[in-house]
Amino acid sequence: MSVIKGILIMKKQELTIEGMTCGHCVIAVKQSLGMVPNVTVESVGIGKAVVQYDENIVKAEDLVRAVEDAGYTITPEV
């Protein structure tokens, strides 16, 4: 799904994340995804996150790396 934000077309992506079990996990993933330039974090819950990003700038690998840096895994990978 794409959402128009200003004049950019942003891709909305739901990520399934393994290994999250508590509120600390949610905070860690939200902070890590939030540090990726040109990514807007809509929501993060145990086992999932919803983000918007410009596909022309942000690559799927950037999202995977951010989640892995927080200590978790995206499944299936985006």
MMTF fields as JSON, N, C-alpha, C and O atoms, coordinates in Angstrom:
{
  "mmtfVersion": "1.0.0",
  "mmtfProducer": "UNKNOWN",
  "numBonds": 311,
  "numAtoms": 312,
  "numGroups": 78,
  "numChains": 1,
  "numModels": 1,
  "chainsPerModel": [1],
  "groupsPerChain": [78],
  "chainIdList": ["A"],
  "bondAtomList": [4, 2, 8, 6, 12, 10, 16, 14, 20, 18, 24, 22, 28, 26, 32, 30, 36, 34, 40, 38, 44, 42, 48, 46, 52, 50, 56, 54, 60, 58, 64, 62, 68, 66, 72, 70, 76, 74, 80, 78, 84, 82, 88, 86, 92, 90, 96, 94, 100, 98, 104, 102, 108, 106, 112, 110, 116, 114, 120, 118, 124, 122, 128, 126, 132, 130, 136, 134, 140, 138, 144, 142, 148, 146, 152, 150, 156, 154, 160, 158, 164, 162, 168, 166, 172, 170, 176, 174, 180, 178, 184, 182, 188, 186, 192, 190, 196, 194, 200, 198, 204, 202, 208, 206, 212, 210, 216, 214, 220, 218, 224, 222, 228, 226, 232, 230, 236, 234, 240, 238, 244, 242, 248, 246, 252, 250, 256, 254, 260, 258, 264, 262, 268, 266, 272, 270, 276, 274, 280, 278, 284, 282, 288, 286, 292, 290, 296, 294, 300, 298, 304, 302, 308, 306],
  "bondOrderList": [1, 1, 1, 1, 1, 1, 1, 1, 1, 1, 1, 1, 1, 1, 1, 1, 1, 1, 1, 1, 1, 1, 1, 1, 1, 1, 1, 1, 1, 1, 1, 1, 1, 1, 1, 1, 1, 1, 1, 1, 1, 1, 1, 1, 1, 1, 1, 1, 1, 1, 1, 1, 1, 1, 1, 1, 1, 1, 1, 1, 1, 1, 1, 1, 1, 1, 1, 1, 1, 1, 1, 1, 1, 1, 1, 1, 1],
  "groupList": [{"groupName": "MET", "atomNameList": ["N", "CA", "C", "O"], "elementList": ["N", "C", "C", "O"], "formalChargeList": [0, 0, 0, 0], "bondAtomList": [1, 0, 2, 1, 3, 2], "bondOrderList": [1, 1, 2], "singleLetterCode": "M", "chemCompType": "L-PEPTIDE LINKING"}, {"groupName": "SER", "atomNameList": ["N", "CA", "C", "O"], "elementList": ["N", "C", "C", "O"], "formalChargeList": [0, 0, 0, 0], "bondAtomList": [1, 0, 2, 1, 3, 2], "bondOrderList": [1, 1, 2], "singleLetterCode": "S", "chemCompType": "L-PEPTIDE LINKING"}, {"groupName": "VAL", "atomNameList": ["N", "CA", "C", "O"], "elementList": ["N", "C", "C", "O"], "formalChargeList": [0, 0, 0, 0], "bondAtomList": [1, 0, 2, 1, 3, 2], "bondOrderList": [1, 1, 2], "singleLetterCode": "V", "chemCompType": "L-PEPTIDE LINKING"}, {"groupName": "ILE", "atomNameList": ["N", "CA", "C", "O"], "elementList": ["N", "C", "C", "O"], "formalChargeList": [0, 0, 0, 0], "bondAtomList": [1, 0, 2, 1, 3, 2], "bondOrderList": [1, 1, 2], "singleLetterCode": "I", "chemCompType": "L-PEPTIDE LINKING"}, {"groupName": "LYS", "atomNameList": ["N", "CA", "C", "O"], "elementList": ["N", "C", "C", "O"], "formalChargeList": [0, 0, 0, 0], "bondAtomList": [1, 0, 2, 1, 3, 2], "bondOrderList": [1, 1, 2], "singleLetterCode": "K", "chemCompType": "L-PEPTIDE LINKING"}, {"groupName": "GLY", "atomNameList": ["N", "CA", "C", "O"], "elementList": ["N", "C", "C", "O"], "formalChargeList": [0, 0, 0, 0], "bondAtomList": [1, 0, 2, 1, 3, 2], "bondOrderList": [1, 1, 2], "singleLetterCode": "G", "chemCompType": "PEPTIDE LINKING"}, {"groupName": "LEU", "atomNameList": ["N", "CA", "C", "O"], "elementList": ["N", "C", "C", "O"], "formalChargeList": [0, 0, 0, 0], "bondAtomList": [1, 0, 2, 1, 3, 2], "bondOrderList": [1, 1, 2], "singleLetterCode": "L", "chemCompType": "L-PEPTIDE LINKING"}, {"groupName": "GLN", "atomNameList": ["N", "CA", "C", "O"], "elementList": ["N", "C", "C", "O"], "formalChargeList": [0, 0, 0, 0], "bondAtomList": [1, 0, 2, 1, 3, 2], "bondOrderList": [1, 1, 2], "singleLetterCode": "Q", "chemCompType": "L-PEPTIDE LINKING"}, {"groupName": "GLU", "atomNameList": ["N", "CA", "C", "O"], "elementList": ["N", "C", "C", "O"], "formalChargeList": [0, 0, 0, 0], "bondAtomList": [1, 0, 2, 1, 3, 2], "bondOrderList": [1, 1, 2], "singleLetterCode": "E", "chemCompType": "L-PEPTIDE LINKING"}, {"groupName": "THR", "atomNameList": ["N", "CA", "C", "O"], "elementList": ["N", "C", "C", "O"], "formalChargeList": [0, 0, 0, 0], "bondAtomList": [1, 0, 2, 1, 3, 2], "bondOrderList": [1, 1, 2], "singleLetterCode": "T", "chemCompType": "L-PEPTIDE LINKING"}, {"groupName": "CYS", "atomNameList": ["N", "CA", "C", "O"], "elementList": ["N", "C", "C", "O"], "formalChargeList": [0, 0, 0, 0], "bondAtomList": [1, 0, 2, 1, 3, 2], "bondOrderList": [1, 1, 2], "singleLetterCode": "C", "chemCompType": "L-PEPTIDE LINKING"}, {"groupName": "HIS", "atomNameList": ["N", "CA", "C", "O"], "elementList": ["N", "C", "C", "O"], "formalChargeList": [0, 0, 0, 0], "bondAtomList": [1, 0, 2, 1, 3, 2], "bondOrderList": [1, 1, 2], "singleLetterCode": "H", "chemCompType": "L-PEPTIDE LINKING"}, {"groupName": "ALA", "atomNameList": ["N", "CA", "C", "O"], "elementList": ["N", "C", "C", "O"], "formalChargeList": [0, 0, 0, 0], "bondAtomList": [1, 0, 2, 1, 3, 2], "bondOrderList": [1, 1, 2], "singleLetterCode": "A", "chemCompType": "L-PEPTIDE LINKING"}, {"groupName": "PRO", "atomNameList": ["N", "CA", "C", "O"], "elementList": ["N", "C", "C", "O"], "formalChargeList": [0, 0, 0, 0], "bondAtomList": [1, 0, 2, 1, 3, 2], "bondOrderList": [1, 1, 2], "singleLetterCode": "P", "chemCompType": "L-PEPTIDE LINKING"}, {"groupName": "ASN", "atomNameList": ["N", "CA", "C", "O"], "elementList": ["N", "C", "C", "O"], "formalChargeList": [0, 0, 0, 0], "bondAtomList": [1, 0, 2, 1, 3, 2], "bondOrderList": [1, 1, 2], "singleLetterCode": "N", "chemCompType": "L-PEPTIDE LINKING"}, {"groupName": "TYR", "atomNameList": ["N", "CA", "C", "O"], "elementList": ["N", "C", "C", "O"], "formalChargeList": [0, 0, 0, 0], "bondAtomList": [1, 0, 2, 1, 3, 2], "bondOrderList": [1, 1, 2], "singleLetterCode": "Y", "chemCompType": "L-PEPTIDE LINKING"}, {"groupName": "ASP", "atomNameList": ["N", "CA", "C", "O"], "elementList": ["N", "C", "C", "O"], "formalChargeList": [0, 0, 0, 0], "bondAtomList": [1, 0, 2, 1, 3, 2], "bondOrderList": [1, 1, 2], "singleLetterCode": "D", "chemCompType": "L-PEPTIDE LINKING"}, {"groupName": "ARG", "atomNameList": ["N", "CA", "C", "O"], "elementList": ["N", "C", "C", "O"], "formalChargeList": [0, 0, 0, 0], "bondAtomList": [1, 0, 2, 1, 3, 2], "bondOrderList": [1, 1, 2], "singleLetterCode": "R", "chemCompType": "L-PEPTIDE LINKING"}],
  "groupTypeList": [0, 1, 2, 3, 4, 5, 3, 6, 3, 0, 4, 4, 7, 8, 6, 9, 3, 8, 5, 0, 9, 10, 5, 11, 10, 2, 3, 12, 2, 4, 7, 1, 6, 5, 0, 2, 13, 14, 2, 9, 2, 8, 1, 2, 5, 3, 5, 4, 12, 2, 2, 7, 15, 16, 8, 14, 3, 2, 4, 12, 8, 16, 6, 2, 17, 12, 2, 8, 16, 12, 5, 15, 9, 3, 9, 13, 8, 2],
  "groupIdList": [1, 2, 3, 4, 5, 6, 7, 8, 9, 10, 11, 12, 13, 14, 15, 16, 17, 18, 19, 20, 21, 22, 23, 24, 25, 26, 27, 28, 29, 30, 31, 32, 33, 34, 35, 36, 37, 38, 39, 40, 41, 42, 43, 44, 45, 46, 47, 48, 49, 50, 51, 52, 53, 54, 55, 56, 57, 58, 59, 60, 61, 62, 63, 64, 65, 66, 67, 68, 69, 70, 71, 72, 73, 74, 75, 76, 77, 78],
  "secStructList": [7, 3, 3, 3, 3, 6, 6, 3, 3, 3, 3, 3, 3, 3, 3, 3, 3, 3, 1, 7, 7, 1, 2, 2, 2, 2, 2, 2, 2, 2, 2, 2, 2, 2, 6, 1, 6, 6, 3, 3, 3, 3, 3, 3, 3, 6, 6, 3, 3, 3, 3, 3, 3, 7, 6, 6, 6, 7, 7, 2, 2, 2, 2, 2, 2, 2, 2, 2, 2, 6, 6, 7, 3, 3, 1, 1, 7, 7],
  "xCoordList": [0.848, 0.0, 0.889, 1.855, 0.586, 1.329, 0.451, -0.749, 1.041, 0.334, 1.038, 2.266, 0.275, 0.884, 1.116, 0.18, 2.347, 2.714, 3.413, 4.547, 2.741, 3.285, 3.273, 2.225, 4.421, 4.506, 5.242, 5.402, 5.683, 6.358, 5.338, 4.339, 5.592, 4.752, 5.475, 6.569, 4.84, 5.438, 4.834, 3.62, 5.683, 5.209, 4.915, 5.732, 3.746, 3.383, 3.659, 3.193, 4.414, 4.831, 4.6, 5.004, 3.951, 3.842, 4.948, 5.084, 5.727, 6.837, 6.467, 5.953, 6.726, 6.554, 7.924, 8.885, 8.004, 9.297, 9.301, 8.408, 10.319, 10.459, 11.353, 12.297, 11.046, 11.894, 11.445, 12.048, 10.403, 9.915, 8.987, 8.075, 9.227, 8.416, 7.886, 7.06, 8.354, 7.975, 8.029, 8.376, 7.685, 7.693, 9.071, 9.196, 10.113, 11.476, 11.782, 12.434, 11.318, 11.517, 10.86, 11.445, 9.649, 8.911, 9.697, 9.848, 10.194, 10.954, 12.228, 12.565, 12.933, 14.186, 13.958, 14.718, 12.918, 12.625, 12.172, 12.601, 11.31, 10.827, 11.986, 12.045, 12.901, 14.048, 14.955, 15.422, 15.205, 16.1, 15.518, 16.222, 14.24, 13.602, 13.51, 13.651, 13.275, 13.16, 14.451, 14.43, 15.571, 16.859, 17.189, 18.162, 16.388, 16.628, 16.089, 14.902, 16.951, 16.485, 15.36, 15.382, 14.391, 13.263, 12.298, 11.562, 12.291, 11.333, 10.469, 10.979, 9.153, 8.208, 7.662, 7.1, 7.825, 7.319, 5.898, 5.684, 4.921, 3.517, 3.194, 2.584, 3.61, 3.321, 4.264, 4.772, 4.482, 5.273, 4.568, 4.205, 4.384, 3.811, 4.621, 5.512, 4.327, 5.063, 4.827, 3.7, 5.904, 5.838, 5.553, 5.497, 5.367, 5.085, 5.416, 5.496, 5.603, 5.799, 5.188, 5.174, 4.687, 4.163, 4.966, 5.052, 5.557, 6.377, 5.948, 5.316, 6.305, 6.153, 7.524, 8.286, 7.835, 9.131, 9.078, 8.213, 10.019, 10.158, 11.023, 12.213, 10.429, 11.153, 12.323, 13.242, 12.294, 13.389, 14.626, 15.727, 14.452, 15.563, 15.903, 17.074, 14.895, 15.087, 14.934, 13.983, 15.856, 15.808, 15.34, 15.484, 14.786, 14.32, 15.442, 15.201, 16.664, 17.807, 18.019, 18.493, 17.667, 17.804, 16.882, 17.261, 15.67, 14.713, 15.161, 15.098, 15.613, 16.098, 17.271, 17.32, 18.212, 19.391, 18.994, 19.543, 18.047, 17.613, 17.008, 17.293, 16.177, 15.556, 16.621, 16.602, 17.54, 18.609, 19.53, 19.994, 19.797, 20.633, 19.992, 20.689, 18.661, 17.947, 17.921, 17.517, 18.358, 18.439, 17.312, 17.103, 16.579, 15.417, 15.519, 16.455, 14.549, 14.564, 13.233, 12.173, 13.286, 12.067, 11.791, 12.686, 10.537, 10.167, 8.795, 7.892, 8.563, 9.672, 10.304, 9.677, 11.537, 12.224, 11.501, 10.911, 11.563, 10.907, 11.707, 11.318],
  "yCoordList": [-1.174, 0.0, 1.231, 1.294, 2.196, 3.447, 4.569, 4.6, 5.477, 6.621, 7.867, 7.939, 8.856, 10.094, 10.985, 11.293, 11.396, 12.27, 13.464, 13.348, 14.614, 15.741, 15.36, 15.009, 15.424, 15.005, 13.673, 13.173, 13.109, 11.818, 10.696, 10.837, 9.601, 8.423, 7.508, 7.015, 7.297, 6.503, 5.098, 4.938, 4.093, 2.719, 2.412, 2.688, 1.842, 1.412, -0.08, -0.852, -0.487, -1.879, -2.367, -1.711, -3.519, -4.162, -5.2, -6.059, -5.117, -6.032, -7.03, -6.645, -8.3, -9.33, -9.577, -9.887, -9.436, -9.478, -10.594, -10.677, -11.451, -12.558, -12.165, -11.392, -12.705, -12.54, -11.461, -11.301, -10.72, -9.663, -10.277, -11.032, -9.946, -10.542, -9.551, -9.914, -8.289, -7.358, -5.905, -5.625, -5.01, -3.587, -3.063, -2.166, -3.615, -3.202, -3.521, -2.734, -4.668, -5.063, -4.05, -3.647, -3.645, -2.669, -1.366, -0.8, -0.892, 0.359, 0.233, 1.143, -0.884, -1.084, -1.071, -0.438, -1.763, -1.811, -0.441, 0.005, 0.228, 1.552, 2.534, 3.294, 2.524, 3.431, 3.106, 4.013, 1.837, 1.441, 1.79, 2.334, 1.481, 1.835, 3.349, 3.873, 4.049, 5.501, 6.207, 7.374, 5.519, 6.11, 5.982, 6.572, 5.214, 5.063, 6.308, 6.611, 7.034, 8.239, 7.925, 6.895, 8.817, 8.725, 7.595, 7.142, 7.133, 6.125, 6.751, 7.374, 6.581, 7.007, 5.752, 4.884, 5.658, 4.507, 4.833, 5.728, 4.104, 4.32, 3.668, 4.284, 2.412, 1.698, 0.516, -0.03, 0.139, -1.054, -1.761, -1.143, -3.051, -3.881, -5.161, -5.384, -5.988, -7.242, -8.082, -8.482, -8.34, -9.168, -8.443, -9.079, -7.12, -6.431, -4.947, -4.361, -4.368, -2.927, -2.489, -3.251, -1.27, -0.686, 0.575, 1.465, 0.637, 1.784, 2.305, 1.598, 3.553, 4.146, 4.633, 5.162, 4.45, 4.899, 5.125, 4.593, 5.923, 6.207, 5.107, 5.01, 4.283, 3.159, 3.604, 2.825, 4.849, 5.347, 5.668, 5.779, 5.817, 6.182, 5.047, 4.707, 4.468, 3.421, 2.057, 1.822, 1.181, -0.18, -1.136, -0.848, -2.256, -3.257, -3.677, -3.945, -3.733, -4.121, -3.153, -3.553, -1.873, -0.88, -1.217, -1.069, -1.669, -2.042, -3.316, -3.414, -4.288, -5.546, -5.271, -5.796, -4.449, -4.132, -3.45, -3.764, -2.521, -1.805, -2.768, -2.674, -3.69, -4.665, -5.61, -5.933, -6.047, -6.936, -6.226, -6.835, -4.938, -4.168, -4.077, -3.973, -4.119, -4.091, -5.476, -5.615, -6.504, -7.852, -8.783, -9.809, -8.449, -9.234, -9.586, -9.166, -10.363, -10.839, -10.541, -10.733, -10.07, -9.887, -11.202, -11.763, -11.712, -12.937, -12.792, -12.321, -13.157, -13.335, -11.985, -10.942, -12.014, -10.752, -9.966, -10.536, -8.631, -7.736, -7.655, -6.952],
  "zCoordList": [0.0, 0.0, 0.0, 0.762, -0.829, -0.865, -0.361, -0.633, 0.365, 0.922, 0.431, 0.466, -0.028, -0.482, 0.725, 1.462, 0.927, 2.036, 1.405, 0.94, 1.387, 0.642, -0.821, -1.362, -1.47, -2.863, -3.019, -4.132, -1.908, -1.954, -1.816, -1.111, -2.482, -2.305, -1.326, -1.599, -0.189, 0.876, 0.858, 0.73, 0.985, 1.079, 2.54, 3.419, 2.792, 4.141, 4.228, 3.39, 5.238, 5.367, 6.787, 7.747, 6.92, 8.232, 8.329, 7.457, 9.38, 9.594, 10.682, 11.732, 10.434, 11.451, 12.064, 11.359, 13.383, 14.063, 15.102, 15.946, 15.03, 15.982, 17.142, 16.981, 18.31, 19.476, 20.443, 21.504, 20.103, 20.992, 22.034, 21.696, 23.317, 24.376, 25.402, 26.241, 25.348, 26.416, 25.938, 24.79, 26.825, 26.514, 26.155, 25.322, 26.779, 26.439, 24.985, 24.298, 24.514, 23.116, 22.184, 21.178, 22.524, 21.72, 21.634, 20.551, 22.763, 22.79, 21.954, 21.196, 22.088, 21.356, 19.849, 19.115, 19.378, 17.944, 17.45, 16.386, 18.209, 17.81, 17.677, 16.711, 18.634, 18.582, 17.403, 16.714, 17.166, 16.087, 14.718, 13.867, 14.501, 13.229, 13.075, 11.97, 14.175, 14.139, 13.779, 13.388, 13.906, 13.563, 12.081, 11.612, 11.336, 9.9, 9.201, 9.312, 8.479, 7.785, 6.797, 6.123, 6.723, 5.789, 6.11, 5.233, 7.36, 7.82, 8.904, 9.835, 8.777, 9.801, 10.468, 9.8, 11.767, 12.521, 12.955, 13.773, 12.405, 12.776, 14.11, 14.984, 14.259, 15.503, 15.652, 14.672, 16.901, 17.209, 18.356, 19.356, 18.199, 19.244, 19.323, 18.502, 20.285, 20.41, 19.158, 18.865, 18.43, 17.233, 15.94, 14.887, 15.978, 14.715, 14.805, 15.884, 13.628, 13.511, 12.188, 11.222, 12.146, 10.915, 10.651, 11.498, 9.453, 9.077, 7.715, 6.93, 7.452, 6.127, 5.702, 6.511, 4.414, 3.919, 2.417, 1.722, 1.93, 0.506, -0.103, 0.2, -0.957, -1.559, -2.426, -2.678, -2.883, -3.71, -2.88, -3.421, -1.578, -0.696, 0.262, 0.436, 0.874, 1.884, 1.222, 0.476, 1.495, 0.968, 2.07, 3.258, 1.664, 2.626, 3.568, 4.745, 3.053, 3.874, 5.038, 6.101, 4.838, 5.909, 7.08, 8.242, 6.762, 7.804, 8.516, 9.741, 7.727, 8.301, 9.236, 10.348, 8.785, 9.596, 10.901, 11.957, 10.835, 12.042, 13.058, 14.252, 12.589, 13.495, 14.059, 15.246, 13.211, 13.677, 14.664, 15.628, 14.427, 15.355, 16.742, 17.751, 16.78, 18.059, 18.715, 19.869, 17.965, 18.525, 18.12, 18.767, 17.059, 16.651, 15.173, 14.492, 14.675, 13.302, 12.627, 13.224, 11.38, 10.587, 9.877, 9.245, 9.976, 9.272, 8.645, 9.337, 7.396, 6.465, 6.186, 6.37, 5.745, 5.503, 4.417, 3.499, 4.546, 3.577, 2.314, 1.381]
}
